[in-house]
Amino acid sequence: MLASCRCSVVLWFVSFAAVRAQLAHGPLAGAEAENPYTGWVVDHFTGTSPSVRDGVLRITGNARSYLVKDFRTRTWRSHEYVRIDLNKESLRFTIDLSEVPCGCLACVYLVTMGDPTVDQSNYCDAAENVHPGIDGGLCVELDLLEANNHAIQTAIHTEAGGTYGSGRCDRNGCFARVGGPMAPASYKWGYGSGFGYSIDTKKSFDVVAGVTTGGELVVRLLQVDHMGTQHEIVAFNRSMAGNPQGKGVPSSALEATSLAMGKLALVASMWSAPDLSWIDGGCHYCRLDDAAFTISNLHVTSSPPHPPPRPPLPSPPPPCPPP
């Protein structure tokens, strides 16, 4: 993350708040059975705490939430994060960013943070890196989206430090931007608020993340319009991303991403900064207490097995001998 994520509701306030999630599936070993105790734990917030109603997680203000296996426990050290492996599973959720204006950012991302300890979440990301990643390693971060209703960026961070334009997936990330003034011209109309955009952020849309057989992260956005037509754009793939965008994702980053699978925890947060011109071109100040976004219909499901390669076509018969 640069500058440098139901049914009934249960909400506890101790050193954190926990809320029940609906339609969340346990990803361990590609399990597809619904786990009724999977939920969100809120670590850090100012102003209004995140809440859940009718199966929808709503984040407002400066907040950060994590997906855990069992929301019912009341101490940090008794929590375990849901671990995502996009080599075996696909992640899909519905998000509504209509109330996140220019100047604020909603973020949904995966990080290799360790499980909570006695009194803390052990949060890490590629920018703050206040704690090392799982098992004391580097904190790898896959940003499924950093977005408002003007622009979206998806990025991967697999190295520490670095400089913009280095070609490495470092603190700056190998990123792809769609929508807004900072996106390449061919991607400007893929995402934005109102008529004419492939993904209209005045309405909710689906985010689908997975990994190809070649180990490449792909993030797609899908939305059905009022006529029933489905629109789909690719928000991230190896060729469209890079540092800078379009330079491509190096093989070393693909290897690091593959090694992170099964260690990734899901985080949802929102924040603001005086200067977000790197994504939305700069605009008025955004009050976090006036902004909000929602996540619903969260699914982690086993990816279907890849079909076996087709057998080679039989050789043509030899030509008939001349009479």
C-alpha positions as CSV (number, residue, x, y, z in Angstrom):
1,M,0.0,0.0,0.0
2,L,1.7,3.2,-1.1
3,A,2.5,6.1,1.2
4,S,3.4,5.1,1.7
5,C,-10.2,-5.1,3.1
6,R,-24.0,-10.8,8.4
7,C,-27.1,-12.4,9.2
8,S,-26.8,-11.4,12.8
9,V,-24.3,-8.9,14.1
10,V,-22.0,-9.4,17.1
11,L,-19.9,-6.5,18.1
12,W,-17.5,-6.5,21.1
13,F,-15.4,-3.7,22.4
14,V,-12.3,-4.6,24.4
15,S,-9.0,-3.7,22.8
16,F,-10.7,-4.5,19.5
17,A,-14.2,-5.1,18.0
18,A,-15.2,-8.3,16.3
19,V,-18.2,-8.7,13.9
20,R,-19.6,-11.7,12.2
21,A,-19.2,-12.1,8.4
22,Q,-21.8,-13.7,6.1
23,L,-21.0,-15.9,3.1
24,A,-17.3,-16.1,3.9
25,H,-15.8,-19.4,3.2
26,G,-12.9,-21.0,5.0
27,P,-10.0,-21.1,2.5
28,L,-7.9,-23.7,4.2
29,A,-7.0,-26.5,1.8
30,G,-9.5,-25.0,-0.6
31,A,-12.4,-25.8,1.7
32,E,-15.7,-24.7,0.3
33,A,-18.0,-25.3,3.3
34,E,-19.3,-22.2,4.9
35,N,-17.7,-21.3,8.2
36,P,-20.2,-19.5,10.4
37,Y,-17.6,-18.1,12.7
38,T,-15.4,-16.4,10.1
39,G,-15.5,-12.7,10.9
40,W,-13.7,-9.3,11.0
41,V,-11.6,-8.0,13.8
42,V,-11.1,-4.3,14.0
43,D,-7.6,-3.2,15.1
44,H,-7.3,0.5,14.5
45,F,-9.9,3.2,14.0
46,T,-10.7,6.8,14.8
47,G,-14.3,8.1,14.8
48,T,-17.0,5.6,13.9
49,S,-16.1,1.9,14.2
50,P,-16.7,-0.5,11.3
51,S,-20.0,-2.3,11.5
52,V,-21.9,-5.2,9.9
53,R,-25.6,-5.2,9.0
54,D,-27.5,-7.7,6.8
55,G,-24.2,-9.3,5.8
56,V,-22.5,-6.1,4.7
57,L,-19.2,-4.8,6.3
58,R,-19.2,-1.0,6.4
59,I,-16.0,0.9,7.0
60,T,-16.1,4.6,7.8
61,G,-13.4,6.8,9.1
62,N,-9.8,5.8,9.6
63,A,-10.2,2.1,10.2
64,R,-8.4,-1.3,9.6
65,S,-10.1,-4.7,9.8
66,Y,-8.8,-8.2,9.4
67,L,-10.5,-11.5,8.4
68,V,-10.2,-14.1,11.2
69,K,-11.2,-17.7,11.5
70,D,-13.3,-17.3,14.6
71,F,-14.7,-13.9,15.6
72,R,-16.0,-15.1,19.0
73,T,-12.8,-15.1,20.9
74,R,-12.0,-12.0,22.9
75,T,-8.3,-11.7,23.1
76,W,-5.8,-11.0,20.4
77,R,-3.6,-14.1,21.0
78,S,-6.6,-16.4,20.5
79,H,-7.3,-15.1,17.0
80,E,-6.0,-16.7,13.8
81,Y,-6.1,-15.0,10.5
82,V,-7.7,-16.6,7.5
83,R,-4.9,-17.5,5.2
84,I,-5.4,-17.1,1.4
85,D,-3.7,-19.2,-1.3
86,L,-4.5,-17.8,-4.7
87,N,-2.6,-20.7,-6.3
88,K,-5.4,-23.0,-5.2
89,E,-8.3,-20.6,-4.6
90,S,-10.0,-17.5,-6.1
91,L,-11.1,-14.6,-4.0
92,R,-14.3,-12.7,-4.9
93,F,-16.3,-9.9,-3.1
94,T,-18.7,-7.1,-3.9
95,I,-17.5,-3.6,-3.1
96,D,-19.3,-0.2,-3.1
97,L,-17.1,2.8,-3.4
98,S,-19.7,5.4,-4.2
99,E,-19.1,7.2,-0.9
100,V,-15.3,7.3,-1.2
101,P,-14.5,10.6,-3.0
102,C,-11.3,11.9,-4.4
103,G,-8.8,12.5,-1.6
104,C,-9.7,9.3,0.3
105,L,-8.7,5.8,-0.4
106,A,-10.4,2.5,0.3
107,C,-7.9,-0.4,0.4
108,V,-8.4,-4.2,0.3
109,Y,-5.1,-6.1,0.4
110,L,-3.3,-9.3,1.3
111,V,-0.2,-9.2,3.5
112,T,2.1,-11.9,5.0
113,M,1.5,-10.7,8.6
114,G,1.9,-13.1,11.5
115,D,-1.0,-14.1,13.7
116,P,-1.8,-11.8,16.6
117,T,0.2,-12.0,19.9
118,V,-0.8,-11.1,23.4
119,D,-1.9,-7.5,22.8
120,Q,-1.5,-6.7,19.2
121,S,-2.4,-7.6,15.6
122,N,1.2,-7.8,14.3
123,Y,0.1,-5.7,11.3
124,C,2.6,-5.1,8.6
125,D,2.6,-3.6,5.1
126,A,5.2,-2.6,2.5
127,A,5.1,1.1,3.5
128,E,5.0,1.1,7.3
129,N,6.5,-2.4,8.0
130,V,6.1,-1.8,11.7
131,H,6.4,-5.5,12.2
132,P,8.2,-8.1,10.1
133,G,6.1,-10.6,8.1
134,I,5.1,-14.1,9.1
135,D,8.0,-16.1,10.6
136,G,10.1,-12.9,10.7
137,G,10.4,-12.6,7.0
138,L,9.8,-9.6,4.7
139,C,6.2,-8.3,4.6
140,V,4.9,-9.1,1.2
141,E,1.9,-7.1,0.1
142,L,-0.6,-7.6,-2.7
143,D,-2.9,-4.7,-3.1
144,L,-6.1,-5.9,-4.7
145,L,-7.3,-2.4,-4.8
146,E,-6.4,1.1,-3.5
147,A,-9.3,3.1,-4.8
148,N,-11.9,5.8,-4.6
149,N,-14.7,6.6,-6.9
150,H,-12.4,8.3,-9.4
151,A,-9.5,5.9,-9.8
152,I,-8.1,2.5,-8.8
153,Q,-4.7,1.1,-8.4
154,T,-3.6,-2.6,-7.9
155,A,-0.1,-3.4,-7.0
156,I,2.3,-6.0,-5.6
157,H,5.2,-5.3,-3.2
158,T,7.8,-8.0,-2.8
159,E,10.9,-6.1,-1.9
160,A,11.9,-3.4,0.7
161,G,13.2,0.0,-0.1
162,G,13.7,1.0,-3.8
163,T,13.0,3.9,-6.0
164,Y,10.2,4.9,-8.4
165,G,10.9,3.6,-11.9
166,S,13.4,1.0,-10.9
167,G,11.5,-1.9,-12.5
168,R,11.4,-3.7,-9.1
169,C,8.3,-4.5,-7.1
170,D,9.6,-2.6,-4.1
171,R,8.0,-0.1,-1.7
172,N,6.7,1.8,-4.8
173,G,5.2,-1.5,-6.1
174,C,4.6,-2.9,-9.5
175,F,1.3,-1.2,-10.1
176,A,-1.5,-0.8,-12.6
177,R,-3.8,2.2,-12.6
178,V,-7.2,2.4,-14.2
179,G,-9.4,5.5,-14.3
180,G,-8.4,9.0,-13.3
181,P,-5.8,11.4,-14.7
182,M,-2.8,9.3,-13.7
183,A,-3.9,6.2,-15.7
184,P,-2.5,5.6,-19.2
185,A,-4.9,7.0,-21.9
186,S,-6.1,3.5,-22.9
187,Y,-7.3,2.8,-19.3
188,K,-8.9,6.1,-18.4
189,W,-12.4,5.1,-19.4
190,G,-12.2,1.7,-17.7
191,Y,-13.2,3.0,-14.3
192,G,-14.9,6.1,-12.9
193,S,-18.1,7.8,-11.6
194,G,-21.0,8.0,-14.0
195,F,-22.1,7.1,-17.5
196,G,-19.5,6.1,-20.1
197,Y,-17.2,4.2,-17.8
198,S,-16.9,0.4,-18.1
199,I,-17.1,0.2,-14.3
200,D,-19.4,2.9,-13.0
201,T,-18.5,3.6,-9.3
202,K,-21.8,5.1,-8.6
203,K,-22.9,1.4,-8.2
204,S,-21.3,-1.6,-6.6
205,F,-19.1,-4.0,-8.5
206,D,-17.3,-7.3,-8.0
207,V,-13.6,-7.9,-7.6
208,V,-12.2,-11.3,-8.5
209,A,-8.5,-12.2,-7.8
210,G,-6.7,-15.3,-8.8
211,V,-3.4,-16.7,-10.1
212,T,-2.8,-18.1,-13.5
213,T,-1.0,-21.5,-14.1
214,G,2.1,-19.4,-14.8
215,G,2.0,-17.9,-11.3
216,E,0.7,-14.4,-12.4
217,L,-1.7,-12.5,-10.3
218,V,-4.8,-11.3,-12.2
219,V,-7.4,-9.0,-10.7
220,R,-10.7,-8.4,-12.6
221,L,-13.6,-6.0,-12.0
222,L,-17.1,-7.0,-13.0
223,Q,-20.4,-5.1,-13.1
224,V,-23.9,-5.7,-14.6
225,D,-25.5,-2.5,-15.9
226,H,-29.2,-1.6,-15.9
227,M,-29.8,-3.5,-19.2
228,G,-28.4,-6.7,-17.7
229,T,-25.1,-6.5,-19.7
230,Q,-22.0,-7.6,-17.8
231,H,-19.0,-5.4,-18.1
232,E,-15.5,-6.7,-17.2
233,I,-12.1,-5.1,-17.1
234,V,-8.7,-6.3,-16.1
235,A,-7.3,-4.1,-13.3
236,F,-4.0,-6.0,-13.0
237,N,-1.9,-8.5,-14.9
238,R,1.8,-9.0,-15.4
239,S,2.0,-7.1,-18.7
240,M,0.0,-4.0,-17.9
241,A,1.6,-3.5,-14.5
242,G,5.1,-2.5,-13.6
243,N,7.3,0.2,-11.9
244,P,6.5,2.3,-13.8
245,Q,3.2,1.0,-15.2
246,G,3.6,-1.1,-18.4
247,K,7.2,-2.1,-17.7
248,G,6.0,-5.5,-16.6
249,V,6.4,-7.6,-13.4
250,P,9.8,-9.3,-13.1
251,S,10.2,-13.0,-12.6
252,S,11.7,-12.5,-9.1
253,A,8.4,-10.8,-8.0
254,L,6.4,-13.7,-9.4
255,E,8.5,-16.1,-7.4
256,A,8.1,-14.1,-4.2
257,T,4.4,-13.9,-4.8
258,S,4.1,-17.6,-5.2
259,L,6.1,-18.2,-2.0
260,A,3.7,-15.9,-0.1
261,M,0.6,-18.0,-1.0
262,G,-1.0,-19.7,2.0
263,K,0.6,-17.0,4.3
264,L,-1.6,-14.1,3.2
265,A,-4.1,-12.4,5.6
266,L,-6.9,-10.2,4.2
267,V,-7.1,-6.6,5.4
268,A,-9.6,-3.9,4.6
269,S,-8.9,-0.2,5.5
270,M,-9.5,3.4,4.6
271,W,-7.2,6.4,4.9
272,S,-6.5,9.9,3.6
273,A,-3.4,12.0,3.0
274,P,-2.8,15.7,2.1
275,D,-1.5,14.5,-1.3
276,L,-2.9,11.6,-3.2
277,S,-2.0,13.0,-6.6
278,W,-0.2,9.8,-7.5
279,I,-3.6,8.1,-8.0
280,D,-6.3,10.7,-8.5
281,G,-4.3,13.7,-9.7
282,G,-4.9,15.8,-6.6
283,C,-8.2,17.3,-5.4
284,H,-10.0,18.8,-2.4
285,Y,-9.4,17.5,1.1
286,C,-11.5,14.4,2.0
287,R,-12.9,14.1,5.5
288,L,-12.6,10.4,6.5
289,D,-15.6,10.7,8.8
290,D,-17.7,11.6,5.7
291,A,-16.4,8.7,3.6
292,A,-17.4,5.0,3.8
293,F,-17.3,1.8,1.7
294,T,-18.8,-1.6,2.0
295,I,-17.7,-5.2,1.4
296,S,-20.2,-8.0,0.9
297,N,-20.6,-11.5,-0.6
298,L,-17.1,-12.5,0.3
299,H,-16.1,-15.9,-1.1
300,V,-12.9,-17.9,-1.1
301,T,-13.5,-20.9,-3.2
302,S,-11.3,-23.7,-4.7
303,S,-10.1,-23.0,-8.2
304,P,-11.3,-25.6,-10.6
305,P,-8.6,-28.1,-11.7
306,H,-6.8,-27.1,-14.9
307,P,-7.8,-29.3,-17.8
308,P,-5.1,-31.7,-19.0
309,P,-3.4,-30.7,-22.2
310,R,-5.0,-31.8,-25.4
311,P,-3.3,-34.8,-27.1
312,P,-1.4,-34.0,-30.3
313,L,-3.4,-34.4,-33.5
314,P,-2.6,-37.7,-35.3
315,S,-0.2,-37.5,-38.2
316,P,-1.9,-37.3,-41.6
317,P,-1.8,-40.6,-43.6
318,P,0.9,-41.0,-46.1
319,P,-0.1,-40.0,-49.7
320,C,-1.3,-42.8,-51.9
321,P,1.3,-44.2,-54.2
322,P,0.9,-43.3,-57.8
323,P,-0.9,-45.9,-59.9
